[in-house]
């Protein structure tokens, strides 16, 4: 859950920076937020598949 929390923090930073006119900071933090969100989704899917297959069999 920590990765998702950091992704949300960077998303909020991106929105605030965009509203205030800091487009460079906004774009950079949006990219970081997007990357962290995708990492979270990949880890979630891997653990979901493992939970449904390997750990259920034992």
C-alpha positions in Angstrom: 0.0 0.0 0.0 3.0 2.3 0.4 3.6 2.4 -3.3 0.0 3.4 -4.0 0.2 6.1 -1.3 3.3 7.6 -2.9 1.6 7.5 -6.3 -1.4 9.5 -4.9 1.0 12.0 -3.2 2.8 12.6 -6.5 -0.5 12.9 -8.2 -1.6 15.6 -5.8 1.7 17.4 -6.2 1.2 17.3 -9.9 -2.3 18.7 -9.7 -1.2 21.5 -7.4 1.8 22.4 -9.4 -0.3 22.4 -12.6 -2.8 24.8 -11.1 0.0 27.1 -9.9 1.6 27.1 -13.3 4.7 25.0 -12.6 4.3 22.8 -15.7 7.8 21.2 -15.5 7.3 20.1 -11.9 3.7 19.0 -12.8 4.8 16.9 -15.7 7.6 15.3 -13.7 5.5 14.4 -10.7 2.7 13.1 -13.0 5.3 10.8 -14.6 6.5 9.5 -11.3 2.9 9.0 -10.1 2.0 7.1 -13.3 5.1 4.9 -12.9 4.4 4.1 -9.3 0.8 3.3 -10.1 1.9 0.8 -12.8 4.4 -0.8 -10.4 1.6 -1.2 -7.8 -0.7 -2.8 -10.4 1.9 -5.2 -11.5 2.8 -6.3 -8.0 -0.9 -6.6 -7.1 -1.6 -8.8 -10.2 1.4 -11.0 -9.5 0.4 -11.5 -5.9 -3.3 -12.1 -6.9 -2.3 -14.8 -9.4 0.1 -16.4 -6.8 -2.6 -16.3 -4.2 -5.1 -18.0 -6.5 -2.8 -20.7 -7.7 0.3 -21.6 -5.8 -0.6 -20.7 -2.2 -4.1 -22.2 -2.5 -2.6 -25.6 -3.5 -0.5 -26.0 -0.4 
